[in-house]
Amino acid sequence: MGLKTNLVISGIFVALLGFVYFYEIKGGERRQVEAERSRQLLDFSDHEARRLTIDRGDTVAVLEKSEESWHLTRPVSTGADQQAVERYLRNLRETETEGDPLQDSASVTGDSGRLAAYGLDRPRLKVHLDLAGEPAPLDTLRFGDDTPTERFTYLQRSGDNPEVLRVRAWRFDNLDKGLFDLRDRRLLAFEEEEVGSLRLDRAGGRVEVSRQGGGWRIDLPVAREADAEGVDGILSRLQNSEATRIAFEQPTADELAATGLQEGSALAEVTLWIGEDRAEKRLRIGAEAGEGDRFARDSSRPQVFAVDSTVVNKLLTPLPELREKKLLAFSEEEVSRIELCRRGERIFAATRDSAGTWDLVDAAGREPKSWRFTSLVNDIMELKAEDFVQDDGPGGSLVLAAFGLDSPQLSVRVSLTGDRTVEFLVGATTEDGGAYAMRADVATVVTIDGEAVVNLDLSLDDVSRPVEEASEAVEPADG
C-alpha cells in the first residue's frame, strides 16, 4: 500500500478510536450519570438547604437553618440534632425511584381517584425542602402505602409530573422521622475538655471539684485530690447521654411540682462552669418518671424530659468514689532513698544512685537485694485506700491515737529528686485484717488491705544478705 492509503487508514482508525472514547466511554458515563439523576427524587447540595418541612399528618415539623446550624421552629422552638438533620438530608438526596412509573401523569391528572389505590390520596408523609437563593422550587414528596410485598413504598411528586412511582421501603423508613428524632436531645450542651469546675448537690451533701493541670481536685467538702477517672466518668456520661423522651414542652407550676424539679425538692443537681468566661450549665434531676427513668431539666430550656437511671446513678456517685485512692504519686526513677522504721526504730535505709544501683546505709558487711528494693518501690507506688475513715476538721479534730497512728507500727519514708520527701504511716490493725494508715503530710486516715501491710513489713534480712553469701547467690530478675 502507498503512503496515501496508509494515511487514510490511520485517519479512519483514529476517528474510530475517538468515537469509541467520546461516545461509548465518556458518553456512556455521562448517560449513566444522567440516568441516575433522572431517578433521583430531589437534586440539591447540602449548603443550599435552608428549610425542611416534614408533615406526618398528626404533626408538622419545620426546621430552619441560620448561619451553620439547624433549629426547630415548629411545633416548638428549640435546638435541632445537627447530625440527625444532616443524615436526613443525605437520605433525601440519595433516595431514588425504582422501576417504571405505575401511573403516568396523564392518567393521574385525568382521574385523581386512582391515587387512593396507592394511599396517595391521603399520604402518610409529605416532605418539602426549600433552598437558598432563588432556584426553581423543589417538588413536595408524598409517600403513600407500601406495596403488597412491603419491599417498596408508593410515591408521588408535586409539580408538572405527578406520576406514581416507587422507592425502597427502607428509604421511606429513613425519611419517616418525627419531632423527637430531629430535635436536640442532649441533657446538657457542652464539651468535656472545656469544663473548668463542677458542683454536685445531692442528699449526701455538696461536692465541688475543680480542674488542676491535667487532673482534678476536690474543693468541698474537703480539700483533697480527686480521682480523675471518676470525675471524667460523670462528665462523659453527661455529654454523651440523651433524653429518653420529652415529658412537658412548657410545664405549668403544678406539672413542675409533680416532677420534683422545683427549687429545694430535686433529687440531685449538677452545675458546670465552662471555658474561660465560666459559662454556667445546670441540670436538675427530679422524681421517678417510670420505666426506671427520672424527670430532668436543663435550666436554660423550658422542657422537662426523662433521663436514664444510669445517668442519675453517676450523679449520685458517693464522695469516696470521687477521691483519689492512690496514696503516693511518684515514679520509680524519682526515688533516691528509702527508710523503713518499726515502732520508731529504723530497720533499714538504702540509697539509690542515678544508675539505679542500691546501697545500704549503716549496714556494714551486708549486700542489698536490688530486686527486693525494686519490688518495695512498686508496692509503695501501688498503695491504695480501701476506705476513707476520717479527715481532719476545723480545730484539728483528728485523734491519731484512736487509729494507732500516734505510734505507728510501720513508717516508710521515701526521698525523691528535687529535695522532696513523702512519708507513709501504718497504724493499728482493722477487724478485717487490714490496717489504718495515712500520709504524714495529709490529715486523712484511710484503711489499706492486709496484703499491702505484709509487703511493707520487711526486715533487714528480707532486703539484704551478708557479703559472703552475696557472691554465691543469684538474684531473681527484676520484676
C-alpha positions in Angstrom: 0.0 0.0 0.0 1.1 3.5 -0.7 1.7 6.2 1.8 -1.6 7.9 0.9 -3.5 4.8 1.6 -1.8 4.3 4.9 -2.6 7.8 6.0 -6.3 7.3 5.1 -6.5 4.1 7.1 -4.7 5.7 10.1 -7.1 8.6 9.9 -10.1 6.3 9.9 -8.6 4.3 12.8 -8.0 7.5 14.9 -11.6 8.6 14.1 -12.9 5.2 15.3 -10.9 5.5 18.5 -12.2 9.0 19.1 -15.8 7.8 18.5 -15.4 4.9 20.9 -13.8 7.1 23.6 -16.0 10.2 23.4 -19.3 8.4 22.6 -19.1 5.0 24.1 -16.8 5.6 27.1 -17.2 9.3 28.1 -20.7 9.4 26.6 -21.7 6.2 28.4 -20.5 7.6 31.7 -22.5 10.8 31.1 -25.6 8.9 30.1 -25.2 6.8 33.3 -25.0 9.9 35.5 -28.0 11.4 33.7 -30.0 8.2 34.2 -29.1 8.1 37.9 -30.0 11.8 38.2 -33.4 11.1 36.5 -34.1 8.6 39.2 -33.1 10.9 42.0 -36.1 12.4 43.8 -34.5 15.7 44.7 -31.3 17.3 43.3 -29.7 19.7 45.7 -26.5 20.3 47.7 -26.4 20.5 51.5 -25.2 24.1 51.5 -28.3 25.1 49.6 -30.8 23.6 52.1 -32.4 26.2 54.2 -35.9 25.0 55.3 -37.2 21.4 55.8 -40.8 20.6 56.4 -41.9 17.1 57.4 -45.6 16.5 57.6 -46.7 13.2 59.2 -50.4 14.0 59.3 -50.6 14.3 63.1 -47.6 16.6 63.4 -45.7 19.0 61.2 -42.0 19.6 62.0 -40.3 22.6 60.4 -36.5 23.1 60.6 -34.7 26.2 59.5 -31.0 26.8 59.0 -29.5 30.0 60.3 -25.8 30.5 59.6 -24.4 27.0 60.0 -26.9 25.5 62.5 -30.4 24.0 62.2 -33.2 24.8 64.6 -36.7 23.6 65.1 -39.2 26.4 64.6 -42.5 24.3 64.6 -44.3 23.0 66.5 -41.8 24.1 69.2 -38.8 26.4 69.1 -35.7 24.6 70.2 -32.4 23.3 69.0 -32.0 20.5 66.4 -29.8 17.5 66.4 -27.3 18.7 63.7 -26.1 15.2 62.8 -29.6 13.8 62.6 -30.7 16.6 60.2 -27.6 16.1 58.1 -28.3 12.3 57.9 -31.9 13.2 56.9 -30.7 15.4 54.1 -28.3 12.8 52.9 -31.0 10.2 52.8 -33.3 12.6 51.0 -30.7 13.3 48.3 -29.8 9.6 47.9 -33.3 8.3 47.6 -34.1 7.1 44.0 -37.1 5.7 42.3 -37.3 2.0 41.4 -38.6 0.8 38.0 -41.0 2.5 35.6 -43.9 4.7 36.7 -47.0 2.8 37.9 -49.3 5.6 36.7 -48.3 8.3 34.3 -49.1 12.0 34.8 -51.9 12.0 32.3 -53.7 9.1 34.0 -53.4 10.7 37.4 -54.5 14.1 36.2 -57.5 12.6 34.3 -58.7 10.6 37.3 -57.5 11.6 40.7 -59.4 8.7 42.2 -56.6 6.4 41.0 -54.4 7.7 43.9 -56.5 6.0 46.5 -55.2 2.6 45.4 -51.7 3.7 46.4 -52.6 5.5 49.6 -51.6 8.8 47.9 -55.0 10.5 48.3 -54.1 10.8 52.0 -50.3 10.4 52.1 -48.8 9.4 55.4 -45.7 11.5 54.9 -45.0 14.7 53.0 -41.6 16.2 52.7 -40.7 19.6 51.3 -37.2 21.3 51.1 -36.6 25.0 50.4 -33.2 26.0 49.0 -31.2 29.2 49.4 -31.3 31.9 46.7 -34.0 31.8 44.1 -33.7 28.5 42.3 -36.8 26.7 40.9 -38.8 25.4 43.9 -38.4 21.7 44.6 -41.3 19.3 44.4 -43.1 18.2 47.6 -42.7 14.4 48.1 -45.8 12.5 49.0 -45.4 9.0 50.4 -48.4 6.5 50.4 -48.8 2.8 51.2 -46.3 0.0 50.9 -46.5 -2.4 48.1 -48.1 -5.8 48.9 -44.6 -7.3 49.3 -43.6 -4.4 51.6 -40.4 -4.1 49.7 -41.4 -0.7 48.2 -43.4 2.4 49.1 -45.6 4.3 46.7 -44.6 7.9 46.0 -45.8 10.9 44.1 -44.1 14.3 43.4 -46.0 17.6 43.2 -45.5 19.8 40.2 -45.8 19.2 36.5 -45.1 15.5 36.6 -47.4 13.8 39.3 -46.8 10.2 38.2 -47.0 7.4 40.7 -43.5 5.9 41.5 -41.9 3.5 43.9 -38.9 3.8 46.3 -37.3 1.2 48.5 -39.3 0.8 51.7 -36.2 1.2 53.9 -35.6 4.6 52.2 -39.1 5.6 53.3 -38.3 4.5 56.9 -35.2 6.7 56.9 -37.3 9.7 56.0 -40.3 9.0 58.3 -38.8 10.8 61.3 -40.8 12.6 64.0 -40.1 15.6 66.1 -38.2 13.7 68.8 -35.9 12.1 66.2 -34.7 15.5 64.9 -34.6 17.7 68.0 -31.5 18.3 70.2 -31.9 15.5 72.8 -28.6 16.3 74.7 -29.0 16.6 78.5 -26.5 19.5 78.5 -24.7 21.1 75.6 -21.0 21.3 76.4 -17.6 19.9 75.5 -16.0 17.8 78.3 -12.5 19.3 77.9 -13.8 22.8 78.4 -15.3 22.2 81.9 -13.2 24.0 84.5 -15.2 23.0 87.6 -18.4 21.3 88.6 -20.7 21.1 91.6 -22.9 18.2 92.7 -25.8 18.8 95.1 -27.5 15.7 96.5 -28.8 14.3 99.7 -25.2 13.3 100.8 -24.2 17.0 100.7 -22.4 19.3 98.2 -19.3 18.3 96.3 -17.2 20.8 94.4 -14.4 19.8 92.1 -12.1 22.0 90.0 -9.6 21.2 87.3 -5.9 21.4 88.2 -3.4 21.0 85.4 -4.1 17.6 83.9 -6.2 16.4 86.9 -9.0 17.3 89.3 -9.1 18.4 92.9 -12.0 18.2 95.4 -12.6 21.6 97.0 -15.6 20.7 99.1 -16.4 19.1 101.5 -12.7 18.5 102.0 -9.7 19.8 100.0 -8.2 16.6 98.6 -7.0 15.1 95.3 -9.8 13.8 93.2 -10.0 10.5 91.2 -9.7 11.8 87.6 -11.4 8.7 86.2 -14.4 9.2 88.5 -14.9 12.9 87.6 -14.3 12.3 83.9 -16.8 9.5 84.0 -19.5 11.9 85.2 -18.7 14.4 82.6 -18.6 11.8 79.8 -21.9 10.4 80.8 -23.5 13.8 80.9 -22.0 14.8 77.5 -23.0 11.6 75.7 -26.4 10.9 77.2 -29.7 11.9 75.7 -33.2 12.4 76.9 -35.3 9.3 76.5 -38.5 11.3 75.9 -40.0 14.8 76.4 -42.4 14.9 79.3 -43.6 18.6 79.0 -42.7 21.2 76.5 -43.9 24.1 78.6 -44.6 22.8 82.1 -47.1 24.6 84.3 -46.3 25.2 88.0 -48.3 22.2 89.0 -46.6 20.0 86.5 -43.2 21.2 87.6 -44.1 20.4 91.2 -45.3 16.9 90.2 -41.9 16.2 88.5 -40.0 17.1 91.7 -37.9 19.7 89.9 -38.7 22.7 92.0 -36.0 24.5 93.9 -35.1 22.5 97.0 -37.1 19.4 96.1 -34.7 17.9 93.5 -33.0 14.6 94.0 -29.8 15.9 92.6 -28.4 18.9 90.7 -25.1 19.2 88.7 -23.7 22.6 87.7 -20.8 23.0 85.3 -18.7 26.1 84.6 -17.4 26.1 81.0 -14.5 27.9 79.4 -12.6 31.0 80.4 -15.8 33.0 80.8 -17.2 30.3 83.1 -20.5 29.9 81.3 -22.9 28.1 83.6 -24.7 24.9 82.7 -27.1 23.3 85.2 -29.1 20.0 85.1 -31.6 19.1 87.8 -32.9 15.6 88.5 -36.4 15.1 90.0 -38.9 12.4 90.7 -39.3 9.0 89.1 -40.7 9.1 85.5 -41.5 5.4 85.1 -39.5 2.6 83.4 -36.5 3.4 85.6 -36.2 7.0 84.3 -36.4 10.2 86.2 -37.6 13.7 85.3 -34.8 16.2 84.5 -34.5 19.8 83.3 -31.7 21.9 81.8 -32.0 25.4 83.4 -31.5 27.1 80.0 -34.5 25.3 78.4 -38.2 25.1 79.4 -38.7 21.5 78.6 -38.9 18.7 81.1 -37.6 15.4 79.8 -36.8 11.9 81.1 -33.3 10.6 81.7 -32.0 7.1 82.1 -31.3 5.8 85.6 -27.6 5.2 84.7 -27.1 9.0 84.4 -28.8 9.5 87.7 -26.6 6.9 89.4 -23.5 8.6 88.0 -24.6 11.9 89.6 -25.2 10.1 92.9 -21.6 8.7 93.0 -20.6 8.6 96.7 -17.8 11.1 97.6 -15.3 8.3 98.5 -15.5 7.0 94.9 -14.6 10.5 93.6 -11.5 10.8 95.8 -8.0 9.7 94.7 -7.4 6.3 96.2 -3.7 6.1 95.2 -1.9 7.3 98.3 1.5 8.3 96.9 2.2 9.7 93.5 5.7 9.4 92.1 7.7 7.4 89.6 10.4 4.8 90.3 13.0 7.0 88.6 12.4 9.8 91.2 13.3 7.6 94.2 16.7 8.4 95.7 16.3 6.9 99.3 14.0 4.6 101.3 13.9 4.3 105.1 11.7 1.8 107.0 11.0 2.1 110.7 9.1 -0.3 113.0 7.7 1.3 116.2 10.1 4.2 115.8 13.2 2.1 115.3 14.9 2.1 112.0 15.0 -1.3 110.4 17.0 -0.3 107.2 17.7 2.6 104.9 19.1 2.5 101.4 20.1 5.0 98.8 19.7 4.7 95.0 22.1 6.4 92.6 21.3 7.8 89.1 22.2 4.4 87.5 19.6 2.6 89.7 22.1 0.9 92.0 21.0 0.5 95.6 23.4 0.9 98.6 22.5 0.2 102.2 23.1 2.9 104.9 25.0 1.9 108.1 24.8 -1.8 107.3 28.4 -2.9 107.0 29.0 -6.4 105.8 25.6 -6.7 104.0 24.8 -6.6 100.4 21.4 -5.1 99.2 19.0 -7.3 97.2 18.3 -4.9 94.4 15.2 -6.8 93.2 13.7 -6.5 96.7 14.0 -2.8 96.7 12.6 -2.6 93.2 9.6 -4.6 94.4 9.3 -2.5 97.5 9.2 0.7 95.5 6.5 -0.7 93.2 4.4 -1.8 96.3 4.6 1.7 97.8 3.6 3.2 94.5 0.6 0.9 94.3 -0.7 1.7 97.8 -4.4 2.5 97.6 -7.0 3.4 100.2 -9.7 0.8 100.7 -11.8 3.3 102.6 -11.6 6.9 103.8 -12.1 6.7 107.6 -11.8 10.3 108.8 -10.5 13.7 107.7 -9.1 16.4 110.0 -11.8 19.1 110.5 -11.7 22.6 111.9 -9.7 22.9 115.1 -7.8 19.6 114.4 -10.4 17.0 115.4 -8.4 14.1 114.1 -7.2 11.9 117.0 -4.3 9.7 115.8 -4.3 7.6 118.9 -7.7 6.2 118.0 -6.2 4.6 115.0 -2.8 3.6 116.4 -1.1 6.3 114.3 0.4 8.3 117.2 2.9 5.4 117.5 2.7 3.7 114.1 3.7 0.0 113.8 5.4 0.9 110.5 6.6 4.1 108.8 8.1 4.3 105.3 9.9 7.5 104.2 10.8 7.9 100.5 13.1 10.7 99.4 12.6 11.9 95.8 14.6 14.1 93.4 14.2 17.8 93.9 14.5 17.6 97.8 11.0 16.1 98.1 10.1 13.6 100.8 6.9 11.6 101.4 6.2 9.5 104.5 3.6 6.9 105.0 2.4 5.6 108.4 0.7 2.3 109.2 -1.2 2.1 112.5 -3.5 -0.4 114.2 -4.9 -3.5 112.6 -8.5 -3.3 111.4 -11.1 -6.1 112.1 -10.8 -7.4 108.6 -7.0 -7.8 108.8 -6.1 -4.6 107.1 -4.7 -1.6 108.8 -5.3 2.1 109.4 -2.8 4.3 107.5 -2.1 7.9 106.4 0.4 10.1 104.7 2.3 12.2 107.2 1.5 15.4 105.3 -2.2 14.7 104.7 -4.5 14.7 107.7 -6.7 11.8 106.4 -7.0 8.3 107.9 -7.6 5.5 105.5 -7.6 1.8 105.5 -5.3 -0.5 103.5 -5.6 -4.2 102.9 -3.6 -6.8 104.8 -1.5 -7.8 101.7 -0.2 -4.2 101.5 0.9 -4.3 105.1 2.7 -7.6 104.5 4.5 -6.2 101.5 5.7 -3.2 103.6 6.7 -5.1 106.8 10.2 -6.2 105.8 13.2 -7.0 107.8 16.9 -6.3 107.1 17.3 -9.9 106.0 14.4 -9.5 103.5 16.2 -6.7 101.7 19.9 -7.8 102.1 22.2 -10.6 102.8 25.7 -11.0 104.3 28.5 -10.1 101.8 30.0 -13.7 102.0 26.6 -15.0 100.8 26.2 -12.4 98.0 29.0 -13.9 95.9 27.2 -17.3 95.8 23.6 -16.0 95.4 21.8 -15.5 92.1 19.3 -12.7 92.3 15.9 -13.1 90.7 15.3 -10.9 87.6 13.8 -7.5 88.4 10.0 -7.6 88.4 
